Amino acid sequence: MQNQFIWLIFLTPLLSFLVISFLLKPFFKNQPKLAGYVTITAVSVSLILSLVTLIKVLGAPHHEITAPDFNWIIIEGAARIHFGLKVDALTSVMLLAVNTVSLMVQIYSQGYMHGDPGYHRYYAVMSLFTTAMLGLVLADSLLLMFIFWELVGLCSYLLIGFWFHRPAAANAAKKAFLVTRLGDLGFLLAIIYLFANGGTFNLNELFQMAVAGALGGTVLTWAALGILSGAIGKSAQFPLHVWLPDAMEGPTPVSALIHAATMAAAGVFLVARTYPLFEHSTTALQVVAVVGGVTAIFAASIGLVQNDIKRVLAYSTISQLGYMMLGLATGGVAVGIFHLFNHAFFKALLFLGAGSVNHATKTFDMNLMGGLRKAMPWTYRTFLIGSLSLAGIWPLSGFWSKDEIVAIALEQQPLLGTLAMITVFMTAFYMFRVIFKTFGGSYRGEEHLHESTSNMVIPMVILAVLAVTSGWFNITGGFSSFFGHGESHGFLQGLFGIFAHPLPWISLLLAGAGILLAYAMYSASWVSAEAMGKRFAPLYQLFYHKYWIDELYENLIVRKVLLNGLFALSHFIDSKIIDGGVNTLLVQRYIVRDFFKYLSTFDRRVVDGLVDLSGKITLVTGSVTRKVLTGKLQFYGLFIGLGMAALIMGFFIFSPR
């Protein structure tokens, strides 16, 4: 069959996960570097295959190619669920971004994670995480997308809580898992709702129904809003943004992968993939625009005052994801995904740069840094390039995609476009605040400074090159035309002709003003940062405490509302119903009392009894297995042979004649 190799794009990292988990870790645990080599090889193969896929898609009619699929579940007369791949312009661009960033992160991790006792586990989960994201990108049905979507969430939980012995890391992992589940519930309900009304999970079939009007406007609106809720959770959009800053407790390479091109970008990709559903619902698109515009300036304002370098980058990620949502709502798939594509490279670079700084200083607190420019020249230069690109300075990659979003938003949604313009100033300020506090001045720490090893520097250099050049793919309009809209023109015309309009000048002036203010406050000391904090104390406190939203969720909603509500309900059931004191105004029938009584009895005797029994069984089986698991390979081989023989005999006995 044609294009069978596409399956290998996500099966190769899956094979890497299996090899590391079941071969390298048990039998080569004294050679941890092998796990890194296996992962790097697998992702390299996947990247090469992604490039081949991109070339094929570029030359295909309508920029879409087919891949072989197979039936997964067949319910006669009801439904057929197949396991298939959707390979188009969106898929090929996402595959390239995910695999490129993943490969750089895996190479970098060899230096950053060197000597960590969980080295095998780290690379195993990173392989599975890459598999999940690639599977999500390739899936051609909502059901299959949801399976990989949840696998992405599971892997992120394992990676954020990688150092689970640290309470902060364990709590951050749980927070990320629970908060994103809230959004995922809406996504799941949307899938069920679409299947109930359309009778299929297949994306192409659902899109055709939307275009033909077979799915009503109300159905599309509710389904799109459900899908958006999943995207809000995964892409940390307001108000479900609170998990992402805490996710910084994981290893820094994990932060680079999660925030640049995988989990955090998955929500943006989900909206882009299901965009034909959103196109037929003005309400849903308007909600996407508002969420994106508000999130962009909201997160940027918090990033202004953070002192942890990774948290500044975390809030920057939330803000840029808001830009992408705004771009999708106002300009379409090409506009939003173009910024996602560029952001993947410069944001991965910035996180890896933060990890390099931490590797030398043993801290993420910028107040304990300073003067790193001379001691870490490669880290400084690459980090500076990433910051300029993020700030949207011409002609780096961030300029091209950010300016396109701002221009279209100003035209279609003037208020949201204005918020995006203000965010340009904020972004430039907080990134160069990081530059001046980290690399400028004199060193304020105690560690001996040194540049990172070559396996950490080389990925940063490669990403720096991409942070400069990736935006050039659309200077001629090629990126937009690849997605089916936009006009092509000459390179020089695109490179310089953009300044015939006033907006790029205004955008650059705002970015320049942000950089100048950061220089005045944190380098030249023309303006006192402390004095500015006192002058704008209410705003400073609001930003510093992150609008007190974490406290609102944890202290009010979780502890007082949910927990107190559950305690009150359990007390009512226990005292008013089970113990016989039935409140006749609330419970009029004895059957209700009896139901809860039997339910309580079942819980106490059956459920608790099964738990106690399982504990006793575990103790007994443990004592048996200690005697059976002798560590002698020939003994294990005997049981493997007996098991295979039993399987073969069962096949011949029970197989139909």
C-alpha positions as CSV (number, residue, x, y, z in Angstrom):
1,M,0.0,0.0,0.0
2,Q,1.1,3.6,-0.6
3,N,2.3,5.8,2.3
4,Q,2.5,2.9,4.8
5,F,5.6,4.6,6.2
6,I,3.4,7.3,7.8
7,W,2.4,4.8,10.5
8,L,6.1,4.6,11.5
9,I,6.1,8.3,12.4
10,F,4.4,7.6,15.7
11,L,5.1,3.9,16.0
12,T,8.9,4.5,16.0
13,P,8.9,6.5,19.3
14,L,6.4,3.9,20.7
15,L,9.0,1.2,19.9
16,S,11.6,3.3,21.7
17,F,9.3,3.4,24.8
18,L,8.9,-0.4,24.7
19,V,12.6,-1.1,24.2
20,I,13.7,1.3,27.1
21,S,11.0,0.0,29.5
22,F,11.3,-3.7,28.9
23,L,14.8,-4.2,27.6
24,L,17.2,-1.5,28.6
25,K,15.9,-0.7,32.1
26,P,15.8,-4.3,33.3
27,F,19.0,-5.6,31.6
28,F,21.1,-2.5,30.9
29,K,20.4,-0.4,34.0
30,N,24.1,0.3,34.5
31,Q,24.3,1.9,31.0
32,P,21.7,4.6,31.2
33,K,23.0,6.5,28.2
34,L,21.6,3.8,25.9
35,A,18.1,5.0,26.7
36,G,19.0,8.5,25.4
37,Y,20.6,7.1,22.3
38,V,17.5,4.9,21.6
39,T,15.1,7.8,22.0
40,I,17.2,10.2,19.9
41,T,17.5,7.6,17.1
42,A,13.7,6.9,17.2
43,V,12.8,10.6,17.1
44,S,15.4,11.2,14.3
45,V,13.7,8.5,12.2
46,S,10.3,10.0,12.9
47,L,11.6,13.5,11.9
48,I,13.0,12.2,8.6
49,L,9.7,10.5,7.8
50,S,7.9,13.7,8.7
51,L,10.1,15.6,6.2
52,V,9.2,13.0,3.5
53,T,5.5,13.4,4.4
54,L,5.8,17.1,4.1
55,I,7.3,16.8,0.6
56,K,4.6,14.4,-0.5
57,V,1.8,16.7,0.9
58,L,3.3,19.7,-0.9
59,G,3.1,17.8,-4.2
60,A,-0.3,16.2,-3.7
61,P,-3.7,17.5,-5.0
62,H,-5.4,19.7,-2.4
63,H,-2.2,19.1,-0.2
64,E,-3.6,15.9,1.2
65,I,-2.5,12.3,0.9
66,T,-4.0,9.0,2.1
67,A,-2.6,6.4,4.4
68,P,-3.8,2.8,4.9
69,D,-6.2,2.3,7.8
70,F,-8.0,-0.6,9.3
71,N,-11.3,-1.3,11.1
72,W,-11.1,-1.2,14.8
73,I,-14.6,-1.9,16.0
74,I,-17.6,-3.0,13.8
75,I,-21.1,-3.0,15.3
76,E,-23.4,-4.4,12.8
77,G,-26.2,-2.0,11.8
78,A,-24.9,0.6,14.2
79,A,-21.4,1.9,13.7
80,R,-18.0,1.2,12.3
81,I,-14.9,2.7,14.1
82,H,-11.7,2.6,12.2
83,F,-8.1,3.4,13.0
84,G,-6.9,5.8,10.4
85,L,-4.6,8.8,9.7
86,K,-5.4,12.2,8.3
87,V,-2.4,13.7,6.5
88,D,-2.8,17.2,5.2
89,A,-1.1,20.6,5.4
90,L,-1.9,21.0,9.1
91,T,-0.7,17.5,9.9
92,S,2.6,17.8,8.0
93,V,3.4,21.2,9.6
94,M,2.6,19.9,13.1
95,L,4.7,16.7,12.6
96,L,7.7,18.8,11.6
97,A,7.4,21.1,14.6
98,V,6.8,18.4,17.1
99,N,9.6,16.1,15.9
100,T,12.1,18.9,15.5
101,V,11.6,20.3,19.0
102,S,11.4,16.8,20.5
103,L,14.7,15.8,18.9
104,M,16.5,19.0,20.2
105,V,15.0,18.4,23.7
106,Q,16.2,14.7,23.7
107,I,19.7,15.6,22.7
108,Y,19.8,18.5,25.3
109,S,18.5,16.2,28.0
110,Q,21.6,14.0,27.8
111,G,23.5,16.8,29.4
112,Y,20.8,18.2,31.6
113,M,19.7,14.8,33.1
114,H,23.2,13.3,33.3
115,G,23.5,11.4,36.6
116,D,19.8,11.5,37.4
117,P,18.7,8.1,39.0
118,G,15.5,8.2,36.9
119,Y,17.4,8.5,33.6
120,H,15.8,5.4,32.0
121,R,12.3,6.4,33.2
122,Y,12.7,9.9,31.9
123,Y,13.5,8.8,28.3
124,A,10.9,6.1,28.4
125,V,8.1,8.6,29.3
126,M,9.5,11.2,26.9
127,S,9.3,8.6,24.1
128,L,5.7,7.8,25.0
129,F,4.9,11.5,25.3
130,T,6.2,12.1,21.7
131,T,4.2,9.1,20.5
132,A,1.0,10.5,22.1
133,M,1.4,13.9,20.5
134,L,2.2,12.5,17.1
135,G,-0.8,10.2,17.3
136,L,-3.0,13.1,18.2
137,V,-1.8,15.0,15.2
138,L,-2.3,12.1,12.8
139,A,-5.6,10.8,14.1
140,D,-8.5,11.1,11.6
141,S,-11.4,10.7,14.1
142,L,-12.5,12.4,17.2
143,L,-12.5,9.2,19.2
144,L,-9.0,8.4,18.2
145,M,-7.9,12.0,19.0
146,F,-9.5,11.7,22.4
147,I,-7.5,8.5,23.2
148,F,-4.2,10.2,22.3
149,W,-5.4,13.4,23.9
150,E,-5.7,11.6,27.2
151,L,-2.4,9.8,26.7
152,V,-0.8,13.2,26.3
153,G,-2.4,14.2,29.7
154,L,-1.1,11.1,31.4
155,C,2.4,11.5,30.1
156,S,2.5,15.2,31.2
157,Y,1.4,14.1,34.7
158,L,4.3,11.6,34.8
159,L,6.8,14.2,33.5
160,I,5.7,17.2,35.6
161,G,5.8,14.9,38.6
162,F,9.1,13.3,37.5
163,W,10.8,14.2,40.8
164,F,7.8,12.9,42.7
165,H,9.8,12.9,46.0
166,R,9.5,16.7,46.0
167,P,6.0,17.7,47.3
168,A,5.9,20.7,45.0
169,A,6.4,18.5,41.9
170,A,3.8,15.9,43.1
171,N,1.3,18.6,43.8
172,A,1.9,20.3,40.4
173,A,1.4,17.0,38.6
174,K,-1.9,16.4,40.3
175,K,-3.0,20.0,39.7
176,A,-2.2,19.7,36.0
177,F,-4.0,16.4,35.7
178,L,-7.2,17.6,37.6
179,V,-7.5,21.0,35.9
180,T,-7.1,19.7,32.4
181,R,-9.7,17.0,33.2
182,L,-12.3,19.7,33.7
183,G,-11.7,20.8,30.1
184,D,-11.6,17.3,28.8
185,L,-15.0,16.6,30.2
186,G,-16.4,19.2,27.8
187,F,-14.4,17.7,24.9
188,L,-15.8,14.2,25.7
189,L,-19.4,15.5,25.8
190,A,-18.8,17.2,22.5
191,I,-17.7,14.0,20.9
192,I,-20.7,12.1,22.3
193,Y,-23.0,14.9,21.1
194,L,-21.6,14.9,17.6
195,F,-21.8,11.1,17.3
196,A,-25.4,11.2,18.6
197,N,-26.4,13.7,15.9
198,G,-24.1,12.7,13.1
199,G,-23.6,8.9,13.7
200,T,-19.8,9.1,13.1
201,F,-16.5,10.0,14.7
202,N,-14.7,10.5,11.4
203,L,-13.5,14.1,10.9
204,N,-14.0,14.3,7.2
205,E,-17.6,13.0,7.4
206,L,-18.4,15.4,10.2
207,F,-17.0,18.3,8.2
208,Q,-19.0,17.3,5.1
209,M,-22.2,17.3,7.3
210,A,-21.4,20.7,8.7
211,V,-20.9,22.2,5.2
212,A,-24.1,20.5,3.9
213,G,-26.1,21.7,6.8
214,A,-26.9,18.2,8.0
215,L,-25.7,19.3,11.5
216,G,-27.8,22.1,12.8
217,G,-26.4,25.4,14.0
218,T,-27.3,24.7,17.6
219,V,-25.6,21.3,17.4
220,L,-22.4,22.9,15.9
221,T,-22.3,25.7,18.5
222,W,-22.6,23.4,21.5
223,A,-20.2,20.9,20.0
224,A,-17.6,23.6,19.2
225,L,-17.9,25.0,22.7
226,G,-17.3,21.6,24.1
227,I,-14.2,21.1,22.0
228,L,-13.1,24.6,23.0
229,S,-13.3,23.7,26.7
230,G,-10.9,20.8,26.1
231,A,-8.6,23.2,24.2
232,I,-8.8,25.8,27.1
233,G,-7.7,23.1,29.5
234,K,-4.8,21.7,27.5
235,S,-3.6,25.1,26.2
236,A,-3.9,26.7,29.7
237,Q,-6.3,29.5,28.5
238,F,-8.1,31.6,31.0
239,P,-9.7,30.5,33.3
240,L,-8.0,27.0,33.3
241,H,-4.5,28.4,33.0
242,V,-3.5,27.8,36.6
243,W,-1.8,24.4,36.0
244,L,0.8,25.5,33.6
245,P,3.0,27.8,35.8
246,D,3.1,25.1,38.5
247,A,4.2,22.6,35.8
248,M,7.7,24.3,36.0
249,E,8.4,21.9,38.9
250,G,9.3,19.2,36.3
251,P,12.7,19.0,34.6
252,T,13.4,22.0,32.3
253,P,13.6,20.0,29.1
254,V,10.1,18.7,29.9
255,S,8.9,22.3,30.2
256,A,10.5,23.0,26.8
257,L,8.7,20.1,25.2
258,I,5.3,20.6,26.9
259,H,5.2,24.4,26.4
260,A,6.7,24.7,22.9
261,A,5.1,22.1,20.6
262,T,3.2,19.4,22.5
263,M,0.7,19.5,25.3
264,A,0.2,23.3,25.6
265,A,0.0,23.6,21.8
266,A,-2.4,20.6,21.6
267,G,-5.4,22.8,22.4
268,V,-4.6,25.2,19.6
269,F,-4.1,22.3,17.3
270,L,-7.5,20.8,18.3
271,V,-9.4,24.0,17.4
272,A,-7.4,24.2,14.1
273,R,-8.2,20.5,13.3
274,T,-11.9,20.9,14.0
275,Y,-12.1,24.4,12.4
276,P,-14.8,23.6,9.9
277,L,-17.1,23.0,12.8
278,F,-16.2,26.4,14.3
279,E,-16.6,28.2,10.9
280,H,-20.3,27.4,10.9
281,S,-20.8,28.9,14.4
282,T,-20.3,32.6,14.8
283,T,-20.9,32.3,18.5
284,A,-18.2,29.7,19.0
285,L,-15.6,31.7,16.9
286,Q,-16.4,34.8,18.9
287,V,-15.8,32.9,22.2
288,V,-12.5,31.6,20.8
289,A,-11.5,35.2,20.0
290,V,-12.4,36.6,23.4
291,V,-10.7,33.8,25.3
292,G,-7.6,34.3,23.2
293,G,-7.4,38.0,23.4
294,V,-8.1,38.1,27.2
295,T,-5.7,35.3,27.9
296,A,-2.9,37.1,25.9
297,I,-2.9,40.3,27.9
298,F,-3.9,38.6,31.2
299,A,-0.9,36.3,31.3
300,A,1.5,38.9,30.0
301,S,0.6,41.2,32.9
302,I,1.5,38.5,35.4
303,G,4.8,37.8,33.6
304,L,5.8,41.4,34.2
305,V,6.6,40.9,37.9
306,Q,7.7,37.2,38.2
307,N,11.3,36.6,39.5
308,D,11.5,32.9,38.6
309,I,12.9,32.7,35.0
310,K,10.8,29.6,34.2
311,R,7.6,31.2,35.5
312,V,8.2,34.2,33.3
313,L,8.5,31.9,30.4
314,A,5.4,29.9,31.6
315,Y,3.2,33.0,31.6
316,S,4.7,34.0,28.3
317,T,3.6,30.7,26.9
318,I,0.0,31.2,28.1
319,S,0.0,34.7,26.5
320,Q,1.3,33.4,23.2
321,L,-1.2,30.6,23.2
322,G,-3.8,33.3,23.6
323,Y,-2.4,35.0,20.5
324,M,-2.7,31.7,18.6
325,M,-6.4,31.4,19.6
326,L,-7.1,35.0,18.6
327,G,-5.3,34.3,15.2
328,L,-7.5,31.2,14.6
329,A,-10.7,33.1,15.4
330,T,-10.0,36.1,13.3
331,G,-7.7,34.9,10.5
332,G,-8.2,31.2,10.1
333,V,-6.1,28.1,10.5
334,A,-3.0,29.3,8.6
335,V,-2.7,32.4,10.8
336,G,-2.9,30.7,14.1
337,I,-0.8,27.7,13.2
338,F,1.9,29.9,11.6
339,H,2.4,31.5,15.1
340,L,2.3,28.0,16.7
341,F,5.0,26.9,14.3
342,N,7.3,29.8,15.0
343,H,6.6,29.8,18.7
344,A,7.6,26.1,18.9
345,F,11.2,27.0,18.1
346,F,11.9,30.2,20.0
347,K,10.0,29.1,23.1
348,A,11.8,25.7,23.2
349,L,15.1,27.7,22.8
350,L,14.2,30.0,25.7
351,F,13.3,27.1,28.0
352,L,16.5,25.3,27.2
353,G,18.4,28.5,27.8
354,A,16.7,28.8,31.2
355,G,17.8,25.2,31.9
356,S,21.4,26.0,30.9
357,V,21.4,29.0,33.3
358,N,20.0,26.8,36.0
359,H,22.7,24.2,35.3
360,A,25.4,26.7,36.1
361,T,23.7,28.8,38.9
362,K,21.6,26.0,40.5
363,T,18.7,28.4,40.8
364,F,15.9,29.8,38.7
365,D,15.6,33.0,40.8
366,M,16.8,35.9,38.6
367,N,17.6,37.9,41.8
368,L,20.5,35.5,42.3
369,M,21.8,35.7,38.8
370,G,23.4,38.5,36.8
371,G,26.6,38.8,34.9
372,L,26.2,35.5,33.0
373,R,26.9,37.1,29.6
374,K,30.6,36.7,29.8
375,A,30.7,33.3,31.6
376,M,28.0,31.7,29.3
377,P,28.4,33.4,25.9
378,W,26.6,30.7,23.8
379,T,23.6,30.6,26.2
380,Y,23.4,34.4,26.2
381,R,23.5,34.8,22.4
382,T,20.9,32.1,21.8
383,F,18.7,33.3,24.6
384,L,18.9,36.9,23.2
385,I,17.8,35.6,19.8
386,G,14.9,33.8,21.3
387,S,13.9,36.9,23.2
388,L,14.0,39.1,20.2
389,S,11.9,36.7,18.2
390,L,9.4,36.4,21.0
391,A,9.2,40.2,21.2
392,G,8.4,40.4,17.5
393,I,11.5,42.2,16.3
394,W,12.0,42.3,12.5
395,P,13.1,40.1,10.7
396,L,13.1,37.3,13.2
397,S,10.4,34.6,13.0
398,G,8.1,36.0,15.8
399,F,7.6,39.3,13.9
400,W,5.9,37.7,10.9
401,S,3.3,35.6,12.7
402,K,2.6,38.0,15.6
403,D,2.1,41.0,13.3
404,E,-0.2,39.1,11.1
405,I,-2.4,38.2,14.1
406,V,-2.4,41.8,15.4
407,A,-3.3,43.2,11.9
408,I,-6.2,40.9,11.3
409,A,-7.5,41.2,14.9
410,L,-7.5,45.0,14.7
411,E,-9.4,44.8,11.4
412,Q,-12.1,42.3,12.6
413,Q,-12.1,42.8,16.4
414,P,-10.8,46.3,17.2
415,L,-11.0,45.9,21.0
416,L,-9.2,42.6,21.0
417,G,-6.7,43.8,18.5
418,T,-5.9,46.7,20.8
419,L,-5.4,44.3,23.7
420,A,-3.0,42.4,21.4
421,M,-1.1,45.6,20.7
422,I,-0.7,46.3,24.4
423,T,0.6,42.8,24.9
424,V,3.3,43.4,22.3
425,F,4.7,46.1,24.7
426,M,4.4,43.9,27.7
427,T,6.1,40.9,26.0
428,A,9.1,43.0,25.0
429,F,9.4,44.4,28.5
430,Y,9.2,41.2,30.5
431,M,11.6,39.3,28.2
432,F,14.3,42.0,28.3
433,R,13.7,42.3,32.1
434,V,14.9,38.7,32.1
435,I,17.8,39.5,29.8
436,F,19.1,42.4,31.9
437,K,18.6,40.7,35.3
438,T,20.1,37.4,34.2
439,F,22.9,38.2,31.8
440,G,23.6,41.9,32.6
441,G,25.3,43.5,35.6
442,S,27.4,41.5,38.0
443,Y,26.9,38.0,39.3
444,R,24.9,37.9,42.6
445,G,25.1,34.1,43.3
446,E,27.7,31.8,44.8
447,E,28.1,29.0,42.3
448,H,31.2,28.8,40.0
449,L,29.9,29.8,36.6
450,H,30.5,27.8,33.4
451,E,29.1,27.3,30.0
452,S,27.0,24.2,29.4
453,T,28.3,21.1,27.6
454,S,28.2,20.8,23.9
455,N,25.2,18.4,23.9
456,M,23.2,21.2,25.6
457,V,24.6,24.1,23.5
458,I,24.2,22.6,20.0
459,P,20.4,22.1,20.3
460,M,20.2,25.7,21.4
461,V,22.2,26.9,18.4
462,I,20.0,25.0,16.0
463,L,16.8,26.3,17.6
464,A,18.3,29.8,17.4
465,V,18.8,29.5,13.7
466,L,15.1,28.4,13.4
467,A,14.0,31.2,15.7
468,V,15.5,33.6,13.1
469,T,14.4,31.8,9.9
470,S,11.2,29.9,10.4
471,G,9.0,33.0,9.9
472,W,10.6,33.4,6.4
473,F,8.4,30.6,5.1
474,N,5.6,33.0,4.8
475,I,7.4,36.1,3.5
476,T,6.4,35.0,0.0
477,G,3.0,33.9,1.2
478,G,4.0,30.3,0.8
479,F,2.8,29.1,4.2
480,S,-0.7,30.7,3.8
481,S,-1.1,29.3,0.2
482,F,0.0,25.9,1.5
483,F,-3.1,26.0,3.8
484,G,-5.3,27.1,0.8
485,H,-5.5,30.8,1.1
486,G,-3.3,33.9,0.6
487,E,-1.3,35.1,-2.4
488,S,2.3,34.5,-3.2
489,H,4.7,37.3,-4.0
490,G,8.5,37.9,-4.2
491,F,10.8,37.4,-1.3
492,L,12.2,41.0,-1.2
493,Q,8.8,42.4,-1.7
494,G,7.5,40.5,1.3
495,L,10.7,41.2,3.4
496,F,10.6,45.0,3.0
497,G,7.2,45.8,1.4
498,I,5.4,45.1,4.7
499,F,6.7,48.5,6.0
500,A,4.5,50.3,3.4
501,H,1.8,49.9,6.0
502,P,1.9,51.8,9.4
503,L,1.0,48.9,11.6
504,P,4.4,47.1,11.5
505,W,6.1,50.4,12.5
506,I,3.7,50.9,15.4
507,S,4.2,47.3,16.5
508,L,8.0,47.7,16.4
509,L,7.8,51.0,18.2
510,L,5.8,49.4,21.0
511,A,8.3,46.5,21.3
512,G,11.2,48.9,21.2
513,A,9.5,51.0,24.0
514,G,9.2,47.8,26.1
515,I,12.9,47.0,25.6
516,L,13.9,50.6,26.4
517,L,11.9,50.6,29.6
518,A,13.4,47.3,30.7
519,Y,16.9,48.8,30.0
520,A,16.1,51.9,31.9
521,M,14.9,50.0,35.0
522,Y,17.2,47.0,35.1
523,S,20.4,48.0,33.4
524,A,21.0,51.7,33.2
525,S,19.1,52.3,36.5
526,W,17.5,55.5,35.1
527,V,14.3,54.5,36.8
528,S,14.1,52.6,40.1
529,A,12.2,49.3,39.9
530,E,11.3,49.6,43.6
531,A,10.0,53.1,43.1
532,M,7.9,52.0,40.2
533,G,6.5,49.1,42.2
534,K,5.5,51.5,45.0
535,R,4.0,54.1,42.6
536,F,1.8,51.4,41.0
537,A,1.4,49.3,44.2
538,P,-2.2,48.2,43.5
539,L,-1.3,46.9,40.0
540,Y,1.9,45.4,41.2
541,Q,0.2,43.5,43.9
542,L,-2.5,42.4,41.5
543,F,0.0,41.0,39.0
544,Y,2.4,39.6,41.6
545,H,-0.4,37.6,43.3
546,K,-1.7,36.5,39.8
547,Y,-5.1,38.1,40.4
548,W,-5.5,35.8,43.4
549,I,-7.1,33.2,41.1
550,D,-5.2,30.3,42.6
551,E,-6.4,31.3,46.0
552,L,-9.9,31.6,44.7
553,Y,-9.8,28.1,43.3
554,E,-8.1,26.4,46.2
555,N,-9.5,28.2,49.2
556,L,-13.0,29.1,48.1
557,I,-14.1,26.7,45.4
558,V,-12.2,23.6,46.4
559,R,-12.1,23.8,50.2
560,K,-15.1,25.8,51.1
561,V,-17.6,24.9,48.4
562,L,-16.7,21.4,47.2
563,L,-15.2,19.9,50.3
564,N,-17.7,21.5,52.7
565,G,-20.5,20.5,50.4
566,L,-19.3,16.9,50.4
567,F,-18.9,16.9,54.2
568,A,-22.4,18.4,54.6
569,L,-23.9,15.8,52.2
570,S,-22.2,12.9,54.0
571,H,-23.2,14.2,57.4
572,F,-26.8,14.6,56.2
573,I,-26.9,11.1,54.8
574,D,-25.2,9.6,58.0
575,S,-27.2,11.5,60.6
576,K,-30.6,12.2,59.0
577,I,-31.1,9.1,56.9
578,I,-29.0,6.2,58.0
579,D,-29.5,6.7,61.7
580,G,-33.2,7.0,61.3
581,G,-33.7,10.7,61.9
582,V,-35.4,11.3,58.6
583,N,-36.3,14.9,57.9
584,T,-39.8,14.5,56.5
585,L,-39.6,17.8,54.7
586,L,-36.7,16.6,52.6
587,V,-37.2,12.8,52.5
588,Q,-40.8,11.6,52.6
589,R,-40.4,7.9,51.8
590,Y,-38.7,5.2,53.8
591,I,-37.4,3.7,50.7
592,V,-34.9,6.5,50.4
593,R,-33.7,5.8,54.0
594,D,-33.4,2.1,53.3
595,F,-31.5,2.8,50.1
596,F,-28.8,4.8,51.8
597,K,-28.8,2.4,54.7
598,Y,-28.1,-0.6,52.4
599,L,-25.6,1.6,50.4
600,S,-23.7,2.4,53.5
601,T,-23.7,-1.3,54.6
602,F,-22.5,-2.3,51.2
603,D,-19.7,0.2,51.4
604,R,-18.6,-0.8,54.9
605,R,-18.8,-4.5,54.5
606,V,-18.4,-5.4,50.8
607,V,-16.1,-2.6,49.5
608,D,-14.0,-2.4,52.6
609,G,-13.9,-6.2,52.9
610,L,-12.6,-6.5,49.3
611,V,-9.9,-4.0,50.0
612,D,-8.8,-5.9,53.2
613,L,-9.0,-9.1,51.2
614,S,-6.8,-7.7,48.4
615,G,-4.2,-6.7,51.0
616,K,-4.1,-10.2,52.4
617,I,-3.8,-11.7,48.9
618,T,-0.9,-9.4,48.2
619,L,0.9,-10.5,51.3
620,V,0.4,-14.2,50.4
621,T,1.4,-13.8,46.8
622,G,4.4,-11.7,47.8
623,S,5.7,-14.5,50.0
624,V,5.2,-17.0,47.2
625,T,6.8,-14.9,44.4
626,R,9.8,-14.3,46.6
627,K,10.5,-18.0,46.4
628,V,9.6,-18.2,42.7
629,L,11.6,-15.2,41.4
630,T,15.1,-16.6,42.0
631,G,16.9,-14.4,39.5
632,K,18.0,-17.5,37.4
633,L,17.3,-16.9,33.7
634,Q,16.9,-20.6,32.9
635,F,14.1,-20.8,35.5
636,Y,12.3,-17.9,33.9
637,G,12.8,-19.4,30.5
638,L,11.1,-22.6,31.6
639,F,7.9,-20.7,32.6
640,I,8.0,-18.7,29.3
641,G,8.2,-21.9,27.4
642,L,5.4,-23.4,29.4
643,G,3.3,-20.3,28.8
644,M,3.9,-20.4,25.0
645,A,3.0,-24.0,24.9
646,A,-0.3,-23.4,26.8
647,L,-1.1,-20.6,24.3
648,I,-0.5,-22.8,21.3
649,M,-2.5,-25.7,22.8
650,G,-5.4,-23.3,23.5
651,F,-5.3,-22.0,20.0
652,F,-5.7,-25.5,18.5
653,I,-8.3,-26.6,21.0
654,F,-10.6,-23.6,20.8
655,S,-10.1,-22.3,17.3
656,P,-13.0,-23.0,14.9
657,R,-12.5,-26.1,12.7
